[in-house]
Amino acid sequence: MLILNKAAGVFSKPSRREIFEFLRSFNFRPGNVFLHKLVLGIETSCDDTAAAVVDETGNVLGEAIHSQTEVHLKTGGIVPPVAQQLHRENIQRIVQEALSTSKVSPSELSAIATTVKPGLALSLGVGLSFSLQLVDQLKKPFIPIHHMEAHALTIRLLNKVEFPFLVLLISGGHCLLALVRGVSDFLLLGKSLDIAPGDMLDKVARRLSLIKHPECSTMSGGKAIEHLAKQGNKLHFDFKPPMQRAKNCDFSFTGLQHVIDKIITQKEKEEGIQKGQILSSAAHIAAAVQHTTACHIAKRTHRAILFCKQRDLLSQSNAVLVVSGGVASNLYIRKALEIVTNATQCTLLCPPPKLCTDNGIMIAWNGVERLRAGLGILHNTEGIRYEPKCPLGVDISKEVGEAAIKVPRLKMKI
């Protein structure tokens, strides 16, 4: 059963015949012998249609992705029905491409793993519907995946990172700090109380009309801010980091966005230009907002490290901080976090940029991790549903706030 957004109307599943024809298209010659378990991962939680085949040793055998960024840049943001339609149009081709590249026949798969939570309802529905049809035809186990769990565990595909470790997930839709104690064992230390940092940076970029800037016209909002910030003076505007008095690990970005919006409006009046035109101070605003965002994220992360060490939840000498999600590819924010990890004797690890953004590899790898641990493997998919909103792990953020840990001041020389 699928949960549907009432405004979406009837959700069209791929027909059995369409799935049958899709599977018939695979005509591999015998000779490929796979000694390891193989998982197909499918990701459609937001605006990227992605698939990958990964084996249990972490080898990526095949992958494919269709990005909707160009379409959504034109509409000024992600429009859920548009994202849904694009997923429908591309999912079969993307899965077929990933399987073909891997030289793996669908019948050789050990399981199919798919993002079912959290994300855009209309987007999640496309991936889940397609996967359930595939699972039904192939008679394979199904592994439902929590999108944020997949981001958190991606680092273990590349590095020998043992549990426990601290993870900071920062993207356009999410912002959280969690202690990872096992494949599906998370303690949530803090999260954004309003919007995610990537969403805030995108909104600032739109308000600055950076899509009209000759150097930024093909970039996402966050990338445009990072690019333009290199040309600006971060101290030109004095934006105060949010929640300075709150001694917890939660985040907030809405207030900062409103302050910046007021500054932009004020500068437009001063320069005598209309909304939608490029301000002469756009680079300075970009630099200041990026710096303030980096300082806010760094301070909350610093407190999380201190809390975990104080409670012996992390090793005192070789603790690891993993940073993932789309915003983790911002090098300025990474440098701010490096200052924190250097001060706390931690190791900072980030997946490469292509694995920080949404992808099928992380979903397949999460499936491998769960398959090996024997967690959440379904042989009967009746009643499986997607969840647009879903917390990660056990929330101990109240306990973190009650500890009221004071964070030493660090010089953010970036």
C-alpha positions, 0 to 999 in steps of 0.5 A, a space after each residue: 500500500 502506498 501513502 499518496 498525497 491527495 493533491 497528486 491524484 492516482 499514482 500510476 504504477 508500472 504495469 507487470 507487462 512493462 516490468 516483464 519487458 524490462 527484464 527480458 531486455 537483459 540478455 547476458 552471455 553466461 560466464 560471469 560468476 559473481 562470488 559475492 552478494 550483489 545489491 541493486 540500490 534505487 534512489 528517488 527521494 528528491 530530484 535525482 533518479 539514481 541506481 547502482 549495483 554494489 557487491 558486499 566487498 564495496 565494489 561498485 559494479 555499475 551506476 547511473 544517475 539522471 539529475 533534474 538540476 537544470 529543470 529546477 533551476 528554471 523553475 526557481 526550486 523543486 516542484 514536486 509534481 515535476 520531479 515525480 514526472 521526471 522520475 517516472 520518465 527516467 527510472 527504467 532507463 537508469 536502472 537498466 543502465 546501472 545493471 547493463 554497466 555492471 554486467 549483472 543479470 537481474 536474476 543474479 541480484 541478492 536483494 533490491 534496496 530502495 529509499 523509502 524515507 524521508 523525502 518528497 512523497 511524490 518522488 519516493 512513490 516512484 522509486 518504491 512502486 518500481 522497486 516493488 514490481 521488480 521485487 515481485 517479478 524477480 522474487 528477491 528480498 527487499 531492503 527499505 532504506 532510510 535516506 539519512 542512514 545511507 548518507 551516514 554509512 557511505 564513508 564505510 564503503 571507502 574507509 575502514 571506519 569502525 563504530 561508533 563515530 559522529 556524523 554531520 549530515 548537511 544538505 538541501 533538505 536535512 541538517 543533523 548531528 548523530 552518533 552512529 553506534 551500528 548499522 541501524 543504531 543512531 543517537 540523534 544529538 541535534 537537528 535543524 529546527 526549521 530549514 536545512 542549510 542547503 535550502 537557505 543558501 539556495 534561497 539566498 542565491 535566488 534572492 540575489 538572482 545569481 542565475 543571471 550572473 554570467 559565472 553562476 548561471 548553470 550552478 545550483 544556489 549553494 554552488 553559486 554562493 560558494 563560487 561568488 564568495 571567493 570574490 567577496 569580503 566575509 567581514 563586509 557584513 556582520 551577520 550574527 550566527 544563530 542560536 548563540 545562547 542555546 547550549 545545545 546541538 540544534 541548528 536554525 537557518 530561517 532567522 539568518 535568511 530573513 536578516 539577509 533578505 532585509 539587507 538585500 532589500 536595503 542594498 537594492 534601494 541604496 543602489 537604485 535597482 529593481 528586485 531581480 537585478 544583480 547587486 554590486 555587493 552580491 559577492 560580499 553578501 555571499 561571502 558573509 552568509 557562507 562564513 556565518 553558516 560555516 561558523 554556526 555549523 562548526 560550533 554545534 558540531 564542536 559541542 557534539 564532539 565535547 558531549 560525546 567525549 564527556 559521556 564516553 560515547 566516542 574515543 578520547 584519542 581517535 574519534 572520527 567525524 564524518 561529514 556528508 550530504 550535498 553541503 558537505 562538498 562546500 570546501 569553506 564549510 569543510 575547512 571550518 570543520 577541520 579547525 574544530 576537529 584539529 582542536 578536539 583531536 578528531 579525524 575528519 572524513 568526507 566522502 568524495 563530492 559525487 557521493 555526498 549528493 544523492 546517489 544510488 551507490 549509497 543506497 546499494 551500500 546501505 543495502 549491503 550493510 543491512 544484508 550482512 547484519 541481517 537487519 530489515 530484509 523483507 521477503 514479504 512487502 505487503 503493507 510497505 509504505 514510504 514516509 516523507 518525514 521520518 526521524 533518524 534514531 533515538 533523539 537525545 537532543 534534550 539530554 545534550 541541551 541539559 548538559 549545557 556544554 560551553 564551547 571554547 572560542 576558536 579562531 575561524 581563520 579560513 
